[in-house]
Amino acid sequence: MSRQVDCQKECTNGCILGDKCPNLEYLAKARKLLAETSIDKLIEISDSRFLPPPPPAQ
């Protein structure tokens, strides 16, 4: 029997399932993004999250 885990709540200090984590593919993608993206680009991406949305096209 496998245990259902709410990762957002239970894994705040790290994954509690280890190699059985269903989200390992996302971890690999995140590590790849961080390894291949400059810090300046990462900051730009982060900053863009707080900009107001563009006005709708008319």
C-alpha positions in Angstrom: 0.0 0.0 0.0 1.4 3.4 -1.0 0.9 6.5 1.0 -0.6 9.6 -0.5 1.6 12.7 0.1 0.6 16.3 -0.3 4.1 17.5 -1.4 3.3 21.2 -1.0 2.6 20.7 2.7 4.7 17.7 3.7 7.9 18.2 1.8 8.7 21.8 2.8 12.0 20.6 4.2 12.8 18.2 1.4 11.2 15.3 -0.3 10.0 12.6 2.2 9.6 9.9 -0.5 13.1 9.9 -1.8 13.5 7.8 -5.0 9.7 7.0 -4.9 8.7 10.6 -5.4 6.3 11.0 -8.4 7.8 14.4 -9.1 11.4 13.5 -9.8 11.1 14.5 -13.5 10.3 18.1 -12.4 13.3 18.1 -10.1 15.5 17.1 -13.1 14.0 19.9 -15.3 14.5 22.5 -12.5 18.1 21.5 -12.0 18.7 21.6 -15.8 17.2 25.1 -16.0 19.3 26.4 -13.1 22.5 24.8 -14.6 22.0 26.2 -18.1 20.5 29.7 -17.3 22.6 32.7 -16.3 21.8 34.4 -13.0 20.9 37.6 -14.9 18.3 35.7 -16.9 16.9 34.0 -13.8 16.5 37.4 -12.1 14.8 38.7 -15.2 12.4 35.8 -15.2 11.7 36.3 -11.5 11.1 40.1 -11.9 8.7 39.5 -14.7 6.4 37.6 -12.4 5.6 40.9 -10.6 4.9 43.1 -13.6 1.3 44.1 -14.4 -0.2 42.1 -17.3 -0.1 43.8 -20.7 -3.3 45.6 -21.7 -5.6 43.5 -23.9 -5.1 43.9 -27.7 -7.8 46.0 -29.4 
